[in-house]
Amino acid sequence: MRRPSFRTSPARPRRGRRLAGALAAVLALSVAGTTTVLATAPPAVAAAEPAPNPPTPGNITGYGFDQCLTPTQQAMNTWLRTSPFLAVGVYISGASRACRDQPNLTPAWVRTQLAKGWRLLPITLGPQASCQPRFPRYGNDPTINPAPGKHGRYGKARTMGRAEANSAVAAAKRLGIVPGSTLFYDLEGYDNTNTHCRESALAFLTGWTNRVRAQGYLSGVYSSASSGIVALDKARRTKQAGIVVPDQLWIARWDGVANTSTTYIGEDGWRPGGRVKQYRGGHDETWGGVRINIDSNYLDLGLGSVAPRESHCGGVRVDFERYQALQAPVAGRVAPPAQVTALQCLLTEQGIYTGRLHGKYNARLIKAVNKWQREAGQPVSPSWTHKNWMSLTAAGPRAVLKHGSAGTAVRRVQRALNAARPGAAISVTGTFEATTTAAVKGYQKKVGLPQSGVVEGRTWRHLAKGVR
């Protein structure tokens, strides 16, 4: 997988408190715009306990990268805003990893990335297959014991796998990577025709998988498509006695195709939601002026990137491929009731409209429309325009969104893009995929922004202002 610059072998893919008593202590009433304190606060109030980190990588379909040395926070912030990547592989343990020292990888770093929306792929690179020619790397890092043992079960290899799993879980917990997360073991490519080498590696990975699962984590394995991946797939298909396959595969196949398929194994294994493919090996990429040497990956894990269902105003439809300009009835022309009802609903959710949702563009609605226009800094008019639709549909928290993102914020972007009408209409699914990426790039081009396909601060501001 990742490696330091001095590694040159091209033979195979490489990897290197709660707010206790606060309300009881301070009771404030807001009266006529003033605040009256009715109780005296104690000298100190306990800080709120942070919420636990989410399991990672969780459900995602999208792009990721991995590298030898964990990037700095500044680099991560820049790449979040500018790159297509939403997942990052980091080496958390293993005596054979190229970058043993990881000064940037701390619990605070992990919490910050997860809070910002990054998905982490925790990697362990410990003992390697006995016939892997580049290991041991340092001389004091053991390789997998290939001895079959008295019963031919490669017991010593299994014991080593369990020990490595224990170390990985301990490292994950120290970093705040919680149970439910996937821990990936990096098994570099080896000679699959060497029976003891291959079978001891499978026994090692069985020990790894059993012990990782026993501690509440998911087991993942990274390996070359032509060695470890093929061997695991054969063990799965033949139900090989004594071998337990992992929950997820990370396939090293440098074919340049950003998907999770490979001719080395069938399409029935680890489907759906059990694959990552490293489709491009080590190379430099620069995003936002920050250059990192990376491998490129495509992920399809868990349920994939899916958005939970949404309901507005008890079931009012607010998603349209085309949002229409609206106005009061003129010369027998009536605004489309469904879109007027959607407008009434969205303004209700913003606390601006308090009338019935009847689909009629009347004086009460116009009053709410004018209030929204003033607050959005747009011209005040009795009519509702495409710019107004954009500002309303985009209203809300502004997270960085890109391919692989999913949820309410993505739906808001999709609605705002349909209101802007920069090109072909898109379905409002709440999932940021290729079609949404193309639509974002089209909008960015139209309004003079860098065509990154990432919805970051400037793109959000343009949508919220109704720039078309």
C-alpha positions as CSV (number, residue, x, y, z in Angstrom):
1,M,0.0,0.0,0.0
2,R,1.9,3.1,1.1
3,R,5.6,3.2,1.3
4,P,8.5,5.7,2.0
5,S,10.3,7.2,-1.0
6,F,13.2,4.7,-0.8
7,R,11.0,1.7,-1.7
8,T,11.3,1.1,-5.4
9,S,10.0,-2.5,-6.0
10,P,7.2,-2.3,-8.6
11,A,6.4,-6.0,-8.6
12,R,3.1,-5.9,-6.7
13,P,0.7,-3.4,-5.0
14,R,2.2,-2.1,-1.7
15,R,0.8,-0.8,1.6
16,G,2.7,0.3,3.6
17,R,-19.7,15.8,31.0
18,R,-22.7,16.2,30.6
19,L,-24.0,19.8,31.4
20,A,-24.7,18.7,35.0
21,G,-26.6,21.2,37.2
22,A,-26.2,24.0,34.7
23,L,-30.0,24.6,34.2
24,A,-30.6,24.2,37.9
25,A,-27.9,26.8,38.7
26,V,-28.8,29.4,36.0
27,L,-32.4,30.1,35.1
28,A,-32.9,32.9,32.6
29,L,-36.1,34.4,31.4
30,S,-36.2,36.5,28.2
31,V,-38.7,39.4,28.7
32,A,-39.1,42.2,26.2
33,G,-35.7,41.5,24.7
34,T,-33.9,41.4,28.0
35,T,-32.5,38.6,30.0
36,T,-33.1,38.4,33.8
37,V,-30.9,36.0,35.9
38,L,-32.9,34.4,38.7
39,A,-30.3,32.3,40.3
40,T,-26.6,32.5,40.8
41,A,-24.3,30.3,38.9
42,P,-21.7,28.2,40.8
43,P,-18.0,29.0,40.4
44,A,-17.6,26.4,37.7
45,V,-19.9,24.4,35.4
46,A,-18.8,21.0,34.1
47,A,-18.2,20.8,30.4
48,A,-20.5,18.7,28.3
49,E,-19.1,15.3,27.5
50,P,-18.4,14.9,23.8
51,A,-20.6,12.5,21.8
52,P,-18.9,9.2,21.0
53,N,-17.2,8.9,17.6
54,P,-19.2,7.1,14.9
55,P,-18.1,3.7,13.6
56,T,-15.9,4.1,10.5
57,P,-15.9,3.8,7.6
58,G,-19.6,2.8,7.9
59,N,-21.9,3.1,4.9
60,I,-20.3,4.7,1.9
61,T,-19.9,4.6,-1.9
62,G,-17.2,6.9,-3.0
63,Y,-13.5,7.8,-3.3
64,G,-10.7,7.4,-0.8
65,F,-7.0,7.7,-0.6
66,D,-4.3,6.1,1.6
67,Q,-0.7,7.2,2.3
68,C,2.2,6.2,4.4
69,L,2.3,9.2,6.8
70,T,-1.0,10.5,8.3
71,P,-1.5,14.0,6.8
72,T,-1.5,17.2,8.9
73,Q,-4.8,18.8,9.9
74,Q,-4.2,21.6,7.5
75,A,-3.7,19.2,4.7
76,M,-6.9,17.3,5.6
77,N,-8.9,20.5,5.8
78,T,-7.7,21.6,2.3
79,W,-8.3,18.2,0.7
80,L,-11.8,18.0,2.3
81,R,-12.7,21.3,0.5
82,T,-11.0,20.7,-2.8
83,S,-10.4,17.0,-3.5
84,P,-12.9,14.3,-4.6
85,F,-11.9,12.1,-1.6
86,L,-14.1,11.4,1.4
87,A,-12.2,8.5,2.9
88,V,-8.6,8.1,4.1
89,G,-6.6,5.1,5.0
90,V,-4.3,5.5,8.1
91,Y,-1.8,3.1,9.6
92,I,-2.7,2.6,13.2
93,S,-0.5,-0.4,14.2
94,G,1.9,-3.1,13.0
95,A,5.7,-3.5,13.4
96,S,6.2,-3.8,9.6
97,R,4.5,-0.6,8.5
98,A,6.8,1.7,6.6
99,C,5.8,4.8,8.7
100,R,6.1,3.4,12.2
101,D,6.2,6.9,13.7
102,Q,2.8,8.7,13.1
103,P,3.1,12.1,14.9
104,N,-0.2,13.4,13.4
105,L,-2.3,10.4,14.3
106,T,-3.8,11.2,17.7
107,P,-7.3,10.8,19.3
108,A,-7.9,14.5,18.6
109,W,-7.0,14.0,14.9
110,V,-9.4,11.0,14.6
111,R,-12.2,12.9,16.3
112,T,-11.7,15.9,14.1
113,Q,-11.8,14.1,10.9
114,L,-14.9,12.1,11.8
115,A,-16.7,15.2,12.9
116,K,-15.8,16.9,9.6
117,G,-17.3,14.0,7.6
118,W,-14.1,12.0,6.7
119,R,-14.4,8.2,6.8
120,L,-11.3,6.4,8.1
121,L,-9.9,3.1,7.0
122,P,-7.7,1.9,9.9
123,I,-4.8,-0.3,8.7
124,T,-2.5,-2.7,10.4
125,L,0.7,-3.9,8.7
126,G,2.3,-6.6,10.9
127,P,3.8,-10.0,10.1
128,Q,3.8,-10.8,6.4
129,A,3.7,-14.0,4.4
130,S,6.8,-16.1,4.9
131,C,7.6,-16.0,1.2
132,Q,7.2,-12.3,0.8
133,P,10.7,-11.2,-0.3
134,R,10.6,-7.6,1.1
135,F,10.0,-8.7,4.7
136,P,11.0,-8.6,7.4
137,R,11.5,-4.9,6.8
138,Y,13.5,-4.0,9.8
139,G,14.9,-7.3,11.0
140,N,13.0,-7.2,14.3
141,D,9.6,-7.5,12.7
142,P,8.6,-11.2,12.4
143,T,7.0,-12.9,9.4
144,I,4.2,-15.4,9.6
145,N,5.3,-18.8,10.8
146,P,4.8,-21.2,7.9
147,A,5.1,-24.4,10.0
148,P,1.9,-26.5,9.5
149,G,2.3,-28.1,13.0
150,K,1.3,-31.5,14.1
151,H,-2.3,-31.3,12.9
152,G,-1.6,-29.3,9.8
153,R,-3.6,-26.3,11.0
154,Y,-0.8,-23.8,11.1
155,G,-1.5,-23.1,14.8
156,K,1.4,-20.7,15.3
157,A,0.3,-18.6,12.4
158,R,-3.2,-18.5,14.0
159,T,-1.8,-17.4,17.3
160,M,0.2,-14.6,15.6
161,G,-3.0,-13.4,13.9
162,R,-4.9,-13.3,17.2
163,A,-2.0,-11.3,18.8
164,E,-1.9,-8.8,15.9
165,A,-5.7,-8.4,16.2
166,N,-5.4,-7.6,19.9
167,S,-2.7,-5.0,19.2
168,A,-4.8,-3.4,16.5
169,V,-8.0,-3.3,18.6
170,A,-6.0,-1.7,21.5
171,A,-4.5,0.9,19.1
172,A,-8.0,1.6,17.7
173,K,-9.5,2.1,21.1
174,R,-6.6,4.5,22.1
175,L,-7.4,6.6,19.1
176,G,-11.1,6.6,19.6
177,I,-12.0,4.3,16.7
178,V,-15.0,2.5,18.2
179,P,-16.4,-1.0,17.9
180,G,-18.5,-1.4,14.7
181,S,-15.6,0.1,12.7
182,T,-13.6,-2.0,10.2
183,L,-10.0,-2.8,11.0
184,F,-8.0,-3.7,7.9
185,Y,-5.0,-6.1,7.8
186,D,-2.5,-5.3,5.1
187,L,-1.1,-8.5,3.7
188,E,1.3,-7.6,0.9
189,G,1.4,-9.7,-2.2
190,Y,3.2,-13.1,-2.1
191,D,3.7,-16.3,-4.1
192,N,0.4,-18.1,-4.0
193,T,2.0,-21.3,-5.4
194,N,4.0,-21.8,-2.2
195,T,1.6,-24.0,-0.2
196,H,2.9,-23.4,3.3
197,C,3.3,-19.7,2.7
198,R,-0.3,-19.4,1.4
199,E,-2.0,-21.6,3.9
200,S,-0.1,-20.1,6.9
201,A,-1.2,-16.7,5.7
202,L,-4.8,-17.8,5.5
203,A,-4.5,-19.3,9.0
204,F,-3.0,-16.0,10.2
205,L,-5.9,-14.0,8.7
206,T,-8.4,-16.5,10.3
207,G,-6.9,-15.7,13.7
208,W,-7.1,-12.0,12.9
209,T,-10.7,-12.1,11.8
210,N,-11.9,-14.2,14.7
211,R,-10.3,-12.0,17.4
212,V,-11.2,-8.7,15.7
213,R,-14.9,-9.8,15.5
214,A,-14.8,-11.1,19.1
215,Q,-14.0,-7.5,20.3
216,G,-16.8,-5.9,18.4
217,Y,-15.1,-4.8,15.2
218,L,-15.4,-5.8,11.6
219,S,-12.6,-7.6,10.0
220,G,-11.1,-6.3,6.8
221,V,-8.2,-7.6,4.7
222,Y,-6.1,-5.7,2.1
223,S,-4.1,-7.7,-0.4
224,S,-3.0,-8.1,-4.0
225,A,-5.8,-9.3,-6.2
226,S,-3.6,-12.1,-7.5
227,S,-2.5,-13.5,-4.2
228,G,-4.3,-12.8,-0.9
229,I,-7.6,-11.9,-2.5
230,V,-7.7,-14.9,-4.8
231,A,-6.8,-17.2,-1.9
232,L,-9.5,-15.8,0.3
233,D,-12.1,-16.0,-2.4
234,K,-11.2,-19.6,-3.1
235,A,-11.5,-20.4,0.6
236,R,-15.0,-18.7,0.6
237,R,-16.2,-20.6,-2.5
238,T,-14.9,-24.0,-1.5
239,K,-15.8,-23.5,2.2
240,Q,-12.3,-24.4,3.1
241,A,-12.1,-26.1,6.5
242,G,-10.7,-24.1,9.3
243,I,-10.5,-20.8,7.3
244,V,-12.7,-17.9,8.2
245,V,-13.0,-15.1,5.7
246,P,-13.1,-11.4,6.6
247,D,-16.2,-9.1,6.5
248,Q,-14.7,-6.8,3.9
249,L,-12.0,-7.0,1.2
250,W,-9.6,-4.2,0.1
251,I,-8.5,-5.3,-3.3
252,A,-5.2,-4.0,-4.7
253,R,-5.7,-4.0,-8.5
254,W,-4.0,-1.1,-10.3
255,D,-6.2,-1.2,-13.4
256,G,-7.1,2.5,-13.3
257,V,-10.8,1.7,-13.1
258,A,-12.7,3.4,-10.2
259,N,-15.0,0.5,-9.2
260,T,-14.8,-2.5,-6.9
261,S,-14.6,-5.2,-9.5
262,T,-11.8,-7.4,-10.7
263,T,-11.5,-10.4,-13.0
264,Y,-9.5,-12.2,-10.3
265,I,-12.6,-13.0,-8.2
266,G,-16.3,-13.5,-8.9
267,E,-18.9,-10.8,-8.5
268,D,-20.8,-12.9,-5.9
269,G,-18.3,-12.4,-3.1
270,W,-18.5,-9.7,-0.6
271,R,-21.5,-8.2,-2.3
272,P,-23.2,-5.9,-1.6
273,G,-21.2,-3.5,0.5
274,G,-18.1,-5.5,1.3
275,R,-15.4,-4.2,-1.1
276,V,-12.8,-1.5,-1.6
277,K,-10.5,-1.4,-4.6
278,Q,-7.2,0.3,-4.8
279,Y,-7.3,1.1,-8.5
280,R,-4.1,3.2,-8.7
281,G,-0.8,2.9,-7.0
282,G,1.6,5.5,-5.6
283,H,1.5,8.9,-7.2
284,D,1.4,12.5,-6.3
285,E,-1.8,14.5,-6.3
286,T,-2.2,18.2,-5.6
287,W,-5.5,19.7,-4.3
288,G,-5.8,23.2,-3.1
289,G,-2.1,23.6,-3.4
290,V,-1.3,20.7,-1.1
291,R,0.6,17.7,-2.6
292,I,0.4,14.2,-1.1
293,N,1.8,10.9,-2.4
294,I,-1.2,8.6,-2.4
295,D,-2.9,5.4,-3.6
296,S,-6.4,5.9,-5.1
297,N,-9.3,3.8,-3.9
298,Y,-13.0,3.3,-4.6
299,L,-15.3,2.2,-1.8
300,D,-18.6,0.4,-1.7
301,L,-19.2,-0.5,2.0
302,G,-22.1,-1.3,4.2
303,L,-25.3,0.0,2.7
304,G,-23.4,2.3,0.5
305,S,-24.1,6.1,0.5
306,V,-27.9,6.2,1.2
307,A,-30.0,9.0,2.8
308,P,-32.7,8.3,5.3
309,R,-36.3,9.1,4.3
310,E,-37.5,12.7,4.7
311,S,-41.0,14.0,5.5
312,H,-42.1,17.6,5.3
313,C,-45.2,19.1,6.8
314,G,-46.9,15.8,7.2
315,G,-46.2,14.5,3.7
316,V,-46.1,17.6,1.5
317,R,-44.0,17.1,-1.7
318,V,-41.1,19.6,-1.8
319,D,-38.9,17.9,-4.4
320,F,-39.2,18.9,-8.0
321,E,-37.0,18.5,-11.0
322,R,-38.2,22.0,-12.1
323,Y,-39.2,24.7,-9.7
324,Q,-41.4,27.3,-11.3
325,A,-41.7,31.1,-10.7
326,L,-44.9,31.8,-8.8
327,Q,-47.2,34.7,-8.5
328,A,-50.8,35.6,-7.6
329,P,-53.5,34.7,-10.1
330,V,-53.4,37.0,-13.1
331,A,-55.9,36.9,-16.0
332,G,-57.1,33.4,-15.2
333,R,-53.6,32.0,-14.7
334,V,-53.1,30.2,-11.4
335,A,-49.8,29.2,-9.9
336,P,-49.4,25.4,-9.7
337,P,-51.0,24.3,-6.4
338,A,-48.4,21.6,-5.7
339,Q,-45.5,24.0,-5.9
340,V,-47.3,26.7,-4.0
341,T,-48.0,24.1,-1.2
342,A,-44.3,23.2,-1.2
343,L,-43.4,26.9,-0.8
344,Q,-45.9,27.3,2.0
345,C,-44.4,24.2,3.7
346,L,-40.7,25.2,3.4
347,L,-41.5,28.7,4.7
348,T,-43.4,27.1,7.5
349,E,-40.3,25.1,8.4
350,Q,-38.4,28.4,8.5
351,G,-40.9,29.9,10.9
352,I,-42.0,32.5,8.4
353,Y,-45.4,31.3,7.1
354,T,-48.1,30.4,9.6
355,G,-51.1,29.9,7.4
356,R,-52.7,26.8,6.0
357,L,-51.0,24.7,3.4
358,H,-53.7,25.0,0.7
359,G,-51.8,25.7,-2.4
360,K,-53.2,29.1,-3.0
361,Y,-50.9,32.0,-3.7
362,N,-52.7,34.7,-1.7
363,A,-52.0,37.9,0.3
364,R,-50.9,35.9,3.5
365,L,-48.4,33.9,1.5
366,I,-47.1,37.1,-0.2
367,K,-46.4,38.6,3.2
368,A,-44.3,35.6,4.1
369,V,-42.6,35.7,0.7
370,N,-41.6,39.4,1.2
371,K,-40.2,38.6,4.7
372,W,-38.1,35.8,3.3
373,Q,-36.9,38.0,0.4
374,R,-35.8,40.7,2.9
375,E,-34.0,38.3,5.2
376,A,-32.2,36.7,2.2
377,G,-31.1,40.1,0.9
378,Q,-33.1,39.7,-2.3
379,P,-35.4,42.2,-4.1
380,V,-38.8,42.3,-2.5
381,S,-41.6,41.4,-4.8
382,P,-45.0,39.8,-4.7
383,S,-43.6,37.2,-7.1
384,W,-41.5,34.2,-6.1
385,T,-38.5,33.7,-8.4
386,H,-36.0,31.0,-9.2
387,K,-33.5,33.0,-7.1
388,N,-35.9,32.9,-4.2
389,W,-36.4,29.1,-4.6
390,M,-32.6,28.7,-4.6
391,S,-32.1,30.7,-1.4
392,L,-35.0,28.8,0.4
393,T,-34.1,25.3,-0.7
394,A,-30.4,25.8,0.2
395,A,-31.1,27.2,3.6
396,G,-29.6,25.3,6.5
397,P,-26.2,24.0,7.8
398,R,-23.4,24.1,5.3
399,A,-21.3,21.0,5.5
400,V,-18.8,20.1,2.9
401,L,-20.4,17.7,0.4
402,K,-19.0,15.6,-2.3
403,H,-19.3,12.2,-4.0
404,G,-20.2,9.7,-1.3
405,S,-22.0,12.2,1.0
406,A,-25.6,11.5,1.9
407,G,-28.4,13.1,3.9
408,T,-30.6,16.2,4.3
409,A,-27.9,18.6,3.2
410,V,-27.4,16.8,-0.1
411,R,-31.1,17.0,-0.7
412,R,-31.0,20.8,-0.2
413,V,-28.2,21.1,-2.7
414,Q,-30.1,19.0,-5.3
415,R,-33.2,21.1,-4.8
416,A,-31.2,24.3,-5.1
417,L,-29.5,23.1,-8.3
418,N,-32.9,22.2,-9.8
419,A,-34.1,25.7,-8.9
420,A,-31.0,27.2,-10.5
421,R,-31.5,25.2,-13.7
422,P,-27.9,25.1,-14.8
423,G,-28.5,22.0,-16.9
424,A,-30.4,18.7,-16.8
425,A,-32.6,18.2,-13.8
426,I,-31.4,15.8,-11.2
427,S,-33.4,13.5,-8.9
428,V,-33.6,14.6,-5.3
429,T,-32.3,11.4,-3.6
430,G,-30.1,12.8,-0.8
431,T,-27.2,10.8,-2.2
432,F,-24.3,12.6,-3.8
433,E,-23.2,10.5,-6.8
434,A,-21.9,11.0,-10.3
435,T,-25.0,12.8,-11.6
436,T,-25.0,15.3,-8.7
437,T,-21.2,15.8,-9.1
438,A,-21.7,16.7,-12.7
439,A,-24.5,19.0,-11.9
440,V,-22.4,20.8,-9.2
441,K,-19.6,21.2,-11.7
442,G,-22.0,22.6,-14.3
443,Y,-23.3,25.1,-11.8
444,Q,-19.8,26.1,-10.7
445,K,-18.8,26.7,-14.3
446,K,-21.8,28.8,-14.9
447,V,-21.2,31.1,-11.9
448,G,-17.4,31.3,-12.3
449,L,-16.3,29.0,-9.5
450,P,-13.6,26.3,-9.7
451,Q,-15.2,23.2,-11.1
452,S,-14.3,20.8,-8.2
453,G,-17.7,19.1,-7.9
454,V,-17.4,19.7,-4.2
455,V,-20.0,21.9,-2.4
456,E,-17.9,24.0,0.0
457,G,-18.3,27.5,1.4
458,R,-18.2,29.5,-1.8
459,T,-20.6,27.2,-3.6
460,W,-23.0,27.2,-0.7
461,R,-22.9,31.0,-0.6
462,H,-23.7,31.3,-4.3
463,L,-26.7,28.9,-3.9
464,A,-28.0,30.7,-0.8
465,K,-27.7,34.1,-2.7
466,G,-29.5,32.7,-5.7
467,V,-26.7,33.3,-8.1
468,R,-27.6,31.7,-11.4
